[in-house]
Amino acid sequence: MNHTKKVCATAIVTFVTFLMILSAVSMANAAEVITLNPSSGDSGNSVAISGSGFPANSAVGIGFGPAVQVNNEVINQTVVGIQFTGFLGYWLISPNSIAMENTRLSDGRITSIYDNGAGNLYQTDNGNLFGTINYTSGKVSRESNQALTDFALTASYLHYQNVTPAAGVTTSASGSFTTSITVPSLAAGNYAVIAISGQGNRATSTFTVGTTIPEFPSWVILPIAAITALLAVTILRKKRNR
């Protein structure tokens, strides 16, 4: 009897432990999600956006509509000690879209740089870490002990029309947020709404701008078509009989 109780107790403990591990893994792998309320409306309307699954206590920006390409933008940098800082001219930045060139003016050597979609900038030729990028604010940070005046940094990238404050919206300790945005001036149609954290976490949803014609099912359309045809035939017969 005691042996049976021990086996049962061990099985219960094992099962509970498994559930705890499964729950922890599920929470760790929770996908980023945003919901829109309403999900359609006109330009200038207010839309409530709720998000979850983002990094805790982190800034998130909201983009509306298609991404826009920027080419060969000159990045002005400042330096404090060995810390170089600059800002891209537009944001919200699309992760995995950045291509930079760091030109050493003294000898013309060009270092090509790309982002890994998670906030890090790497040199293309050797894979070494170049610096970091904040996708929400467009801030570029790196360290160097060489003279700032000897380098020119340019960037090409994709950005979205940002409809939140420049600093973004701060998530809670659980990685969720709720905010309101104003629908920008756009032609009628379906548009992607994207939320991006400074570290590159993202989620998308769809918003319909303008009035859309409802799609009726065939069981509604066919009877209407039949009735319309019957009326047309009746009218033609009456005209002939006159």
C-alpha positions as CSV (number, residue, x, y, z in Angstrom):
1,M,0.0,0.0,0.0
2,N,2.8,2.4,1.0
3,H,4.6,1.6,-2.2
4,T,1.5,2.4,-4.2
5,K,1.1,5.7,-2.4
6,K,4.7,6.6,-3.1
7,V,4.3,5.8,-6.8
8,C,1.1,7.9,-7.0
9,A,2.7,10.8,-5.2
10,T,5.8,10.6,-7.5
11,A,3.6,10.5,-10.5
12,I,1.6,13.6,-9.3
13,V,4.8,15.6,-8.6
14,T,6.2,14.7,-12.0
15,F,3.0,15.7,-13.7
16,V,2.7,19.0,-11.8
17,T,6.4,19.7,-12.6
18,F,5.7,19.0,-16.3
19,L,2.8,21.4,-16.3
20,M,4.9,24.1,-14.7
21,I,7.7,23.6,-17.3
22,L,5.1,23.6,-20.1
23,S,3.5,26.8,-18.8
24,A,6.9,28.5,-18.5
25,V,7.9,27.5,-22.1
26,S,4.5,28.7,-23.4
27,M,4.9,32.0,-21.7
28,A,8.5,32.4,-22.9
29,N,7.3,31.6,-26.5
30,A,4.2,33.8,-26.4
31,A,3.9,35.5,-29.7
32,E,3.4,39.2,-30.0
33,V,-0.2,40.1,-30.8
34,I,-2.1,43.4,-31.4
35,T,-5.8,43.9,-31.7
36,L,-7.6,47.0,-33.2
37,N,-11.0,48.4,-32.0
38,P,-12.5,49.2,-34.4
39,S,-10.7,47.5,-37.3
40,S,-12.2,49.8,-39.9
41,G,-13.1,53.5,-40.2
42,D,-12.2,56.8,-41.9
43,S,-9.0,58.9,-41.9
44,G,-9.0,61.0,-38.7
45,N,-10.8,58.4,-36.6
46,S,-9.5,57.2,-33.3
47,V,-8.5,53.5,-32.9
48,A,-7.8,51.7,-29.7
49,I,-4.8,49.3,-30.0
50,S,-4.0,46.6,-27.4
51,G,-0.8,44.5,-27.6
52,S,0.7,41.6,-25.7
53,G,3.8,39.4,-25.8
54,F,6.3,42.3,-26.1
55,P,9.3,42.8,-23.8
56,A,8.5,44.2,-20.4
57,N,8.8,47.9,-19.7
58,S,9.9,48.6,-23.3
59,A,8.9,51.2,-25.8
60,V,6.7,50.1,-28.7
61,G,5.9,52.2,-31.8
62,I,2.9,51.8,-34.1
63,G,3.3,52.1,-37.8
64,F,0.3,52.5,-40.3
65,G,0.4,51.6,-43.9
66,P,3.1,50.4,-46.3
67,A,6.8,50.8,-45.6
68,V,8.8,53.6,-47.2
69,Q,12.3,53.2,-48.6
70,V,15.1,55.7,-47.6
71,N,18.4,55.6,-49.5
72,N,21.8,56.8,-48.5
73,E,20.8,59.0,-45.7
74,V,23.6,60.8,-43.9
75,I,23.6,60.0,-40.2
76,N,24.9,62.9,-38.1
77,Q,26.7,61.5,-35.0
78,T,27.9,62.9,-31.7
79,V,30.5,61.5,-29.5
80,V,31.0,61.4,-25.7
81,G,34.2,59.6,-24.8
82,I,34.2,56.5,-27.1
83,Q,30.4,56.4,-27.4
84,F,29.1,57.4,-30.8
85,T,25.4,58.3,-31.1
86,G,23.2,59.2,-34.1
87,F,19.6,59.0,-35.2
88,L,18.0,57.9,-38.4
89,G,15.9,60.6,-40.0
90,Y,12.7,58.5,-39.9
91,W,11.1,55.9,-37.7
92,L,9.4,53.4,-37.0
93,I,12.2,51.3,-38.6
94,S,11.5,47.9,-40.2
95,P,13.7,45.2,-38.7
96,N,16.1,43.4,-41.1
97,S,15.9,46.4,-43.5
98,I,19.0,48.4,-42.6
99,A,22.1,48.6,-44.8
100,M,24.8,51.1,-43.7
101,E,28.1,52.2,-45.0
102,N,30.8,53.6,-42.7
103,T,33.4,55.4,-44.8
104,R,36.8,56.2,-43.4
105,L,37.7,59.5,-45.1
106,S,41.5,59.2,-44.6
107,D,41.8,56.2,-46.9
108,G,38.3,55.7,-48.4
109,R,37.8,52.3,-46.8
110,I,34.1,51.4,-46.6
111,T,32.6,49.1,-44.0
112,S,29.2,47.6,-44.9
113,I,26.8,47.0,-42.1
114,Y,23.5,45.2,-41.7
115,D,21.0,44.7,-38.9
116,N,20.0,41.3,-37.6
117,G,16.4,42.2,-36.9
118,A,17.0,42.1,-33.1
119,G,18.6,45.5,-32.6
120,N,22.2,44.6,-33.4
121,L,24.4,46.0,-36.2
122,Y,27.1,43.8,-37.7
123,Q,29.9,44.3,-40.2
124,T,29.1,42.4,-43.4
125,D,32.7,41.3,-44.2
126,N,33.6,39.7,-40.9
127,G,30.4,39.5,-38.8
128,N,31.8,41.6,-36.0
129,L,29.4,43.7,-33.9
130,F,29.3,47.3,-35.1
131,G,26.7,48.8,-32.8
132,T,23.0,48.8,-32.0
133,I,19.8,50.2,-33.4
134,N,16.6,51.1,-31.6
135,Y,13.8,50.4,-34.2
136,T,11.3,52.5,-32.2
137,S,13.4,55.7,-32.0
138,G,15.9,55.2,-34.8
139,K,18.8,55.6,-32.4
140,V,22.1,54.2,-33.6
141,S,24.8,53.6,-30.9
142,R,28.4,52.3,-31.2
143,E,31.7,52.5,-29.6
144,S,35.0,53.6,-31.3
145,N,38.3,55.1,-30.2
146,Q,38.9,56.7,-33.6
147,A,38.2,60.4,-34.5
148,L,34.6,61.1,-35.5
149,T,35.7,63.5,-38.2
150,D,37.4,60.7,-40.1
151,F,34.2,58.8,-40.7
152,A,31.0,59.3,-42.7
153,L,28.0,57.1,-41.9
154,T,25.1,56.6,-44.3
155,A,22.1,54.4,-44.1
156,S,19.4,52.9,-46.3
157,Y,16.3,51.3,-44.7
158,L,12.6,50.9,-44.6
159,H,10.4,52.9,-42.2
160,Y,6.7,53.1,-41.4
161,Q,4.5,56.1,-40.8
162,N,4.7,56.4,-37.1
163,V,1.4,57.2,-35.4
164,T,2.6,57.1,-31.8
165,P,4.9,59.6,-29.9
166,A,8.6,59.5,-30.9
167,A,9.3,57.8,-27.6
168,G,6.7,55.1,-28.4
169,V,4.3,53.6,-25.9
170,T,5.8,51.8,-22.8
171,T,4.7,48.2,-22.1
172,S,3.8,47.0,-18.7
173,A,5.7,44.5,-16.6
174,S,3.9,41.7,-18.4
175,G,4.8,43.1,-21.9
176,S,1.3,44.4,-22.7
177,F,0.1,47.9,-23.7
178,T,-3.0,49.8,-24.6
179,T,-3.1,53.1,-26.6
180,S,-5.1,55.1,-29.1
181,I,-4.0,56.3,-32.5
182,T,-5.4,58.5,-35.2
183,V,-5.9,57.0,-38.6
184,P,-3.7,58.9,-41.0
185,S,-4.9,60.4,-44.3
186,L,-5.0,57.5,-46.7
187,A,-7.0,56.4,-49.7
188,A,-9.7,53.8,-49.1
189,G,-8.4,50.3,-48.8
190,N,-6.8,47.7,-46.4
191,Y,-3.6,48.7,-44.6
192,A,-1.2,46.9,-42.3
193,V,-0.9,48.2,-38.8
194,I,2.4,47.1,-37.2
195,A,3.7,47.4,-33.7
196,I,7.5,47.2,-33.3
197,S,9.6,47.3,-30.1
198,G,13.0,48.9,-29.9
199,Q,14.5,45.4,-29.9
200,G,12.7,44.3,-33.0
201,N,9.7,42.4,-31.6
202,R,6.7,43.0,-33.9
203,A,3.0,42.1,-34.5
204,T,0.7,43.1,-37.3
205,S,-3.1,43.6,-37.9
206,T,-5.2,44.9,-40.7
207,F,-7.3,48.1,-40.7
208,T,-9.7,49.1,-43.5
209,V,-9.9,52.7,-44.3
210,G,-13.1,54.0,-45.9
211,T,-16.5,52.4,-46.5
212,T,-16.5,49.0,-48.0
213,I,-19.2,47.3,-50.0
214,P,-20.4,44.2,-48.1
215,E,-20.1,40.8,-49.8
216,F,-23.4,38.9,-49.9
217,P,-23.5,35.1,-49.9
218,S,-24.7,33.3,-53.0
219,W,-27.9,32.3,-51.3
220,V,-28.8,36.0,-51.1
221,I,-27.5,37.0,-54.6
222,L,-29.1,34.2,-56.6
223,P,-32.7,34.8,-55.5
224,I,-32.3,38.5,-56.1
225,A,-30.9,37.8,-59.6
226,A,-33.8,35.4,-60.3
227,I,-36.4,37.9,-59.2
228,T,-34.8,40.7,-61.2
229,A,-34.7,38.5,-64.3
230,L,-38.4,37.5,-63.8
231,L,-39.4,41.2,-63.5
232,A,-37.5,42.1,-66.6
233,V,-39.3,39.3,-68.6
234,T,-42.7,40.4,-67.2
235,I,-42.1,44.0,-68.2
236,L,-41.0,43.1,-71.7
237,R,-44.2,40.9,-72.2
238,K,-46.4,43.7,-71.1
239,K,-44.8,46.1,-73.6
240,R,-45.3,43.6,-76.4
241,N,-48.9,43.1,-75.5
242,R,-49.8,46.8,-75.7
